[in-house]
Amino acid sequence: SVIPYICDQLAMARLPRASFALMLSLLPLTATLIGIVVLRQVPSVIDCIGLALVIAGVAMHKPAANT
């Protein structure tokens, strides 16, 4: 768990905040896709609903206007 933490910290230092937040919000989707492809896991209906909610939230997000 140290290596992912270090990678997160390095990414947070190098990326704009909005990009890092978007990357973090898509982690459940990424983890599920890796589980399907690598581990041959089948997500449950609840898992799929959760992923749909995450994707909808990211899609509906509107960035703050620069003032």
C-alpha angles and dihedrals in degrees: 000000000000095000096055090046091053090047090051092050093048092048092047090053094050105036129069112259094249093053092048091049091050091050091051093048091055095052094097090055092047093048091049093050091049089049091052096046102036104027098029090231118162114217118228124239090259090052091052092049090051092050091049090052092050092049091046091050092051092045094049095047114112117201117237115265115252107243 
